Amino acid sequence: MKKTAFILMVLTVLSKVIGFARELTLSYFYGASSITDAYLISITIPSVIFGFIGVGIGTGFIPMYSKIEQIEGSEKANRYTNNLINILIVLCGILFVFGLIFARPIVRVFARGFEGETLELAVKFTRISLMGVFFTVMIHVFNGFLQLKDNYVVPALMGFPMNFFTILFIILSSGGNINLLAIGTVVAAASQVIILLPFAYKKGYKYKPVFNIRDKHIRKMVYIALPVIIGASVNQINVLVDRSIASGVASGGITALNYANKINDFVQGIFVVSITTALYPMISKMAAEDNIDGLKDSVSEAVSATNLLLVPATVGAMIFAEPVVALLFGRGQFDDRALSMTSIALFYYAIGMVAFGLRAVLARAFYAVQDTKTPAINAAIAVVLNIILNVILSKVMGIGGLALATSISAIFGVILLFFSYRKKLGAFGMKSMLVSFIKITASSLIMGILAKLTFNLVSNNLSQNLSLMISIAVGFLVYIVSIYLMKVEEVEVIINMFKGKIKSK
């Protein structure tokens, strides 16, 4: 798992860099404006309406396919896959028509502050973006299929075509036809399916026109996935409330939250997604084989690795929120007002960065043992708290209050998950993880102090961007030395990775 996670991390870094180029391109040509607000709402709506389906697929498909293949063979597993794809396409068709007809009231729900041209633009963009949902569900199925067949590389590379076409269409749209912004999201989704299909066929997938909604495997998958879908729906409601409130707080508020969240997602994508992508299929197989000790050990490793990577990222993002945003987005149409809003949002999102990562790891630990109810209930509790805090803090702190509410609810939710996980599976090394966490936090604080001092010292003679890069380099070196001297156990794992001594379990 460790070796696979490391390879995926490298690929994800490259993909996320291009993904960030997409955000930079958008900010350069459109800044934080009514156009970007409308565009972001138009891609949020399909993700809310259909995103929960994708989460359910990713959670329910993998363990169900493994079970069918183990008991009934590959042919039955392939039939199950085709049946699932065909059912999803029909379901998407129904929801697509619904979205086209009710696009205007849906946009009003998602962005209650939109009026006039911004509202009209968001409705037009939404109707175009909805066409991409057919490709999105297929992407989720084929990604899961390839991961089950031990092909993690191709799914990890899917960010490349998606980001390439999105960037291309953002640039083309700047010529005057802004509809190309929405069209680009559809083309980007289609390109991923076109790339995934040949690899799926190579691994044994064959399409057959099967359609049976009464199939026992589909019903079992729905039973497994339904709590996850409910939980994802609750999370999407959270996105809805965040952006709806932001649309009324300030023009460009949705965009500022988005840019700040993208920086957080970039960090999560590099580290956490790499870990969980390798972790989930492996612990699902362990659960199927009743290897609970192996499952708990793997989850503990994933938790510690997440802390090792995200705690220093949290400290760095909080200390250098403004110069980081300026370095990444501070050009073109991205003005001082956009810089200020985005920096504030990033600072408060960073508070929950570790919690976001740990929540993803622990949720998959529950999914592996086919307990999808606990994470769903946890998500519901966290989102209710988030909505309450959104309303309160946005009135006091504006955009920063929305980001802080998200972080507080994530921290609260992950604490509940830890207690639930221990209650379900028993002790899994909490004491050693806590000791490791304290050492990592101490090292990160030392790193942050010295990096900030370096920044203050060199920024008097150098540009802010160059000063930031030097400070980050100094901080990185200080952190590496500090965790080594404090004998943080996970450091040995990383050293061995580079030496090539770690083999997959």
N, C-alpha and C positions, 0 to 999 in steps of 0.2 A: 504493500500500500504506500509506503513512504517513497519508494523509487518512482512509482506511477504518479504520485502527487507532485513530486519534484518536476517530472517531465511536463505534467499538465500546467504547473506553475509557470514554467518558461514559455509555453505556448500561450497561456492566458495573458502573460505580461505583454507579449507582442500584439495579441488581439486587442487588449485593453488600451494599448498605446494608440492603435488605429481608431479605437472607439473614442478615445479622448480627442483625437484629431477631428472626429465628427462634431463633437461639442464645440471645439474651438472654431471650426468652420461656421457653424450656426451662429455662434456669438460674434464672430467677425463680421458676417454679412447682415445680421439682424439685431445684435445686441440683446438687451432685455426689453422687449417691446410688445405691443399688442399682437403683432404677427407671430412672434415666438410663443406668446401665451396661447393663441388660437391653435397653433401647430401642436404644441405639447398637449393641450386638452384633446385634440383629435386623435393622438396616438395613445393617450391615457384611456379613453373610452373603450376602444377594442380590448385593451389589456385588462380592463376591469371586467367587461362583459365576458370575455373569452379566456382571460388569464387563469381564472380559477379552474377551468377545464384542463388547461395545460398542466397546472400543478397536480391535479388529480391523476392525470395520465402518468406523469413522471413518478408519482408515488405508488399508484396501484399497478401499473403495467409491469414494472421490473420484477417484483416478488411473484406476481401471478404467472408471468411467462416462465420464470425459473421453476415454479412448481409444476406447471403443465408439461414442460419439457422433461423434467425429471421423472414424472409419473407416466405420462402418455406419449412422450416422444416429440421430436421436432416438427413432424407434420401437423399434429394437433396444435402445437404452439404457433405455427405459421398461420393456421386457419383462424385461431383466436386473434392474431395480429390483424389480419385482413378484415375480420368482422368488426373489430374495434375501429379501424380506419374508416370503413364505410358508414358505420353508425355515427361517428363524429362528423363526417362530411355532411350527412343529412341534417344533423343537429345544428351545425354551423350555418347551413342554408336557411333554416328557419329563423335563427337569430339574426342573420344578415338582413333578411327581408324586414324583420321587425325593426332593426336599427335604421334602415333606409327610411322607413315610413315615419318613425318617431325621432328622427335625428335632432330636430329643433328642441323639443322638450327635454330630451336626454342631455343635450349640451347645457341647457338652462339649469338642470340639476347639478351638473358637474362644475359649472362656473356661473354661480348666481350673480356675479358682478359684471358679466359680459353684457354689453349693449351695442346697438348700432352696427358699424362695420366689423368690429371684432366678433360679435355674435354670428353675423352672416358668414364670415370667413371660417369660423370654427365649425359651423354646420356643413359648409362645403367640404372642408378638409376631412371631417368625420365620415361623410358618405363615401369618400374615396378610400380612406384608410381601412374601412370595414372589409374591403375586398381581400385584404391580406390574411384574414382569419383562417381561411381554408388551408393556406400554406402553414400557418402557425401550428395547427394541431398535428399536421403530418411531421413537422420538425420535431415536436415533442416525442412522438411515437418512434421515429427512426433514430433519434438520439439515444433513447432508452434501449432500443434493439441493438445498436452497435456497441453500447457500453456492456450489455450482457454478453456480447461476443468478444469481449476484451479489446475492442477497438475504441480507445478513449481519445485518440489523436484527432480523428475526423470531426467528431462533435466539438472538440475544443477549438477547431479551426473555423467553425461556422461564423465567428465574429468577423472574419476577414471579408468575405463577400458581402455580408450585411452592411458593414461599415463603408466599404468601398462604394457601393451603389448609393447609399444614403448621402455620402459626401458629394458624389458626382451630381446628384439631383439637387442638393442644396446650392451648389455652384451654378448649375444651369438655371435654377429658379431665380437667381439674382439678376438674370438678364431681363426680367419683367414678368414672366409667367410663374407666379408664386404657387399655382396649383401643383407644380412639379415637386414641391416639398412633400405633399401627401402621396403623390404617385410614387416617389422614391421609396417610401416605406413598403409599398406593395411589391415593387420590383425586388427590393432587398430580401423580402421573405421568400419570394419565388426562387431566387437564386440559390438559397440554402437547400431547398427541396431538390432542385436539379442536381446539386452536388452530392447530397446524401444518398439519393436513390441507387446509383451504381454501386456504391460501397455496401449498401444493404443487400442488394442482389448478390454481390460477391460473397457475402456471409451466409447466404442460403435463403434469403427472403424471396418469395414469389407471390405476385399479386393474384388473387382469385376473387371473383364477385360474390362474396359471402355476406349475407345480411340476416342476422337472427338476434333480435333484441331479447329473446327469451333464453339465450344461451347461458348455461350455468356459470361459465367462467366470467362472462360479462357481468352477470348479477353479483358474483363474488367480488369482482374488481370494484363494482359500484359500491358494494358494502364496505370494502376497505377504503376506497377513495372518498366516499361521501363526507366523512368527518373532515378530511383534508380540504375538500372543496368548500365546505362550510367555513373552515378556518381561513382559507384563502379569500373567500368572499368577504369575510369580516375584515381581513387586511386590506382588501380593495376598497371597502367602505371607508377605511381609514385614509386611503389615498384620496378618495372622493372628498371627504371632509376637509383634509389638508388643503387641497387645491381650490375647493369651493370658497373656503374662508380666505385663502391667499388672493383670490381674484377680487375680493372686496377690500383687502387691506391696502394694496397699492398696485398701480399699473406696472407690470413686469414682475410682480411678486411671485407668480407661478414659475416664471423663468428663473428667478433668483434661487428659489427652493430647488428647482430642477438641477441647476448647475452645481449647487452645493452638494446635493444628493449624488450627483454623478461622480464627484470626487470621492465621496464615501463608497459608492458602488465600485469605483475603480480599485480602491484598496481591498474591498471585500472580494472582488472578482479575481484579483491576483492571488490572494492567499486562501480565502475561505472556500471559494468555488472549487479551486484545485484540490483542496483537502476533501471536501464532501463528495465531489464527483468520483474520486477513487474509493472513498470510504463506503458509500451506500451499497453498491452492488456486492462488495466483499462482506459487509456485516449482514446483508440480507441472506447470503448463502450460509453464513455462520449460524444465523437464527434458524434457517431451514434444517440445518444439521444438529441443532440444539447445542451448539458450542457457545454457551453464554459467557464463559470465562474469556474466550478469545474475543467475543464481541465487546465486552466491557474494557478489556485491555486496549483494543483498537480505538474505542471512543475516548478513553482517557488520553491516549497519545494525541488524538485529534484536538481535544480540548487544550492540552498543554501547548501544542504547536500553534494553535490559534492565538493563545495568549502571548506567546513569544513574538509573534509577528504583529499583532494588532495593538498591544499596549503601547509600544513606542510610536506607532503610527498615530494613535490617539493624542499623545503628548505633543508630537510634532505638528499635527493639524491644529491643535488649540493654540499653540505658541505662534505659529506662522500662518494663521488663517488668511490674513490680508495679503501678505506678500505672495503666498501660494496662489491665491485667486488672481492677483495682478499678473503673476508670471504666466498663468495658464490662459486667462481670458482677456487681459488688459490691452486690447488693441481693437482697431476697427470701430464698430458701433457700440462697443462695450464701454460705457461712460463711467464717471465717478459714482453716480448714483447706483448703477448696477453693481459696481465693485463693492460698495458699502453693504448693500443688501445681501449679496452672495457671501461675503466674508462673515457677516454676523450669523447667517444660516449655517455655514460650515463649522464655525466655532461650536455651536450648540449641537449640531449633528455628531460632531466628534466625541462628545461626552458618551454617547451610546454606541460607539463604533465596536467595542469589544463585545457588548451584549448582542448586537446584530449578528456577529460572527458565531458566537456560542449558541445562539438560538437556532441557527441553521444546522449546526453539528448535532445538537441534542434532539432536534425534531426528527432527524434521520435515524437516530438511535431508536426512537419510538416506532417509526415507520417500519424499521427492519424487523421488529417483533410483531408487526401488524397491529400495533396500537396507534391508531390515528385519532382517536377521540381525545386523548390527553393533550396533544399539541393544539387541537382545535379549540378545546375549552380554554386553554392557556391564551391562545390568540384572541379569543372573544373577550376575556377579562382585560388583557392588555389594551385592546382597541377601545373598549368602553372608557378605560382610564385615560387613554390618549385623547379621545374626543372631548371628555370633560376638561382636561388640561388645555386642549386647543382653544376652546371657547374662553377660558379664563386667561391664559398667558398671552394669547394674541391681542387681547385688549390692553394688556400692560406692556408687552414687549414687541408687538408687531410680528414681523416675519421670524425674528429670533425666537419668539414664544412658540410658534408652530414647530420649529426644529427641536427646541428643548422638550416640548411635550412628547415628541416621538422618542427621544432618547430616554426620558424618564420611564415611559411605559415599556420600552424594550428591556431596560435594566430590571424592572419589577417582574416582567414576564420570564426572563431567563433565570431569575432566582427561584421562581415557582417551578420551572422545568427541572432544575437541579434536584429539588426536594422530591418531585414526582418520580424522577428517574431512579433516585436512590431507593425510594419506597417500592418501586416495581421490580428492580433487578438486584437490589442489595448494594453493599459497599463496593465502590469502584475507584478507590484511591483518592478520595476527596482531600485527605490531609496532605498527601504529597503534592497534589495539584495546588493547594492553597499556599504551601511553602514556596513552590516554584513561582506562583503568581506574585507573591510578596517580593521575591528576589528580582523578578522581571520588572515590577513596578518601580522598585528602588533604582534599578539600572536605567530605566526610562526617564526618571526624574533627573538623575545625574546628567544623562544625555541632553535633556531639554534645557537645563540650566546652562551647561557649557555651550550648547549650540546657540542659545539666545545671546550669551555674552560675546560669542564670536561674531554674530550678526551685528550687534551694536558697535563692536570695535571696527570691523572692516567696512561697514556701510558708510562711514565718514569719508572714505577715499574711493570706494567702488560703487558701481550701480547696484540698485536694490536686487535685481535678478541675479547678478553674479555673487553678491553677498549671500543671498539665500542658498545658492548652490554650494558655496564654500561651507556655509554653516551646516547644511544637511550632511555633507561629506564628513565634517568634523564630528557631528552627532552620531553618525553611523559607526565611525571608528570607536568612539567613546563607548557606545552601547555594546559593540562586539567585545571589547576588552572587559567591560564591566560584568557582563553576563558570564564571561569565561572565568573571571576571578571569583565570582560568586558561586561558581560550580553549578550553574543551572543545567540540569540533566539533559534537556533537549538540545543543548549546544552540541553535545557529542553526536547526536543523531544527524545534525546538519553537516558536521565535519566528516562523518562517515559517508554521507551522501556524496560529497565532493570527491571522496577517495574511492567511490564506487564499491564500497564494502557492504552496502545494504542491498539485500535481495528482497523481492516481493514475497510476502508471506503466502 
